Amino acid sequence: MEFFLIVNLEKITKEYTQGTYRFNAVEEIDLTVAKGEFLAISGPSGSGKSTLLNLIGCIDSPTSGEIIINGKNVVNFRDKELSIMRREEIGFVHQFFNLMPTMSAIENVSLPLVLARKNRKEIEKKSIDLLSKVGLENRIDFLPQQLSGGEMQRVAIARAFINSPSLLLADEPTGNLDSNRGKEILELISSLSKDKDVTVLMVSHDPMALLSASRRVEIRDGKLGEEVS
């Protein structure tokens, strides 16, 4: 079996400054994520989970260290290159869905392909197919305000998969849902990631979410600890 690293972090540090005070949100982190893995990163609030996810997602840049995504060192990428990486290779699922309130479910899902100027028929076909896979084929014209929290997260998941990413980043995907809806969302992410051959990296403090992962590590005070069994 071929072993291919989707994510490879080498000595990643992110420093912030508040007046004369400096602190490291994450410090000297080494981490690898292999193709096909479902890795969960746990830790208390303020431990550096979201900072680390933003660094891997090319939303933020490290103070020092190397971030290699699909064999590409993104640390020295320019804004345009980072934008292409986010658009074409990384999918995002957030706690608060981040849907456009004036757009229907299908328009929200389609948006990344519209921005990438893909073929209109291709956009419609892929969007309907993904909405069907997440069980929303009868909700494609509904606005976010007409959907439940679980349904909105399903739309967000469909949108995250629309560009066929190699890596899905999930930031507290069950944090705004009750336990039953949360379980459904975790099962959906796991099922779609296997079906689409997508590697998943999730940060969460939800015990149920952590159990859904194939591997788990913990972060505290910006430092990565031992793997959790």
Secondary structure, DSSP 8 states (H G I E B T S, - for coil): ----EEEEEEEEEEEEEETTEEEEEEEEEEEEEETT-EEEEE--TTSSHHHHHHHHTTSS--SEEEEEETTEE-TT--HHHHHHHHHHHEEEE-TT----TTS-HHHHHHHHHHHTT--HHHHHHHHHHHHHHTT-TT-TT--GGGS-HHHHHHHHHHHHHTT--SEEEEESTTTTS-HHHHHHHHHHHHHHHHHHT-EEEEE---HHHHHTSSEEEEEETTEEEEEE-
